[in-house]
Amino acid sequence: MNNFLKTSDFPAERLFGFIDRAIEMKKDRHAEKPLSGKSVALVFFNPSLRTRASMQVGIYELGGNPVILEPGGTSWTLEHRDGVVMDGDKTEHLKEFVRVLERYVSAIGVRTFAELKDWETERTDPILNAFATYATVPIINLESAMHHPCQAMADMMTIREHLGRNPTGREGAPQPIERPAIQGQKPDR
């Protein structure tokens, strides 16, 4: 199982391999359906427009079924910290939620960016890392306080499509690197 939490977890050549494969698949969008018969959960702790739409359409076009969940919105609120007495506004622990959800899906995408309340804690991406800890299916980071790997890959794919594999002509092509969320910024991706 490979989680996709941040681009720095993978060597550059593997990331470029993902991009090359995506470009090939984009040329004939309906030829291959690697997600046929599979469901992928998309868990949104934060509002989303472009990320949600692109992921839903992408999963569908790859033959899969996107399952959208919004903790605290259209589903129960979740607690991610271990050992917490759940007598407040949280109705279920993330550990149980993940273990049930992964029985139904082949992967779980998670979007949870900083609330800007406790930067020292939030910068460790505790909710995303809790998903990665408890799940046995791949976890895909759809945006967190520190990383947005799918956007970084999409940006590099666009550069590759328009400028080629090494747009600078120098040794060491640009790498797909994410930018951390800037304190106070509330991205709408």
Steps between C-alpha positions, in 0.01 A plus 500: 500500500632843408355811657533825308542753780775723360718502191821480703407141593585393144815530287473754218516236226202318648303825511594570139386145418159579653481816290603318180231237566237767566585674172466169313163429661377854429558450126237226492280573801262213448738218400606380843288459814739399782239582765224294338285342769676690780392780730723777635398703805561874493485640853471879515550664838518836319301655216623427151409595148773408248658216697165337566376536142826384343530198729139396451523528122844335490387200703187466287692528170741231623200271550460543876233622735586805712348491849484851648500543878500828693559441872299747701298592190325207339637240744608465864774714647828317561760504777855420389691516831557180696392477862255790479173465692237552235240695693516816290398570143676196344276199444740239365872429516691514173655161576161325485385712206806405291479132586136484388546722194797303364280191479304675225766690307833439327654834607416805711568860400515752788480880493575669829688825517597707801234669712763758605438438870815311606770516234748281689248215498337570164830506311542130587183419300350297787173404328667394175762303693229333710338376178838368384557330836166322521432414134610191311393651165697781332443852634520790254559852627251732327649795693625539853659775707842424355456319170289493186668224296224452242512871414880487477476206260231674292721810479799292385283316248388834353861620479601172334215521248582858402878518537627141486679279750782744577371852433814673633743305284725465805603185677245417769152574372253679729360272766132464598521679835201617696477831671389493863181682581579854607373593844174689459441373146182304435541335160182397318646213297 
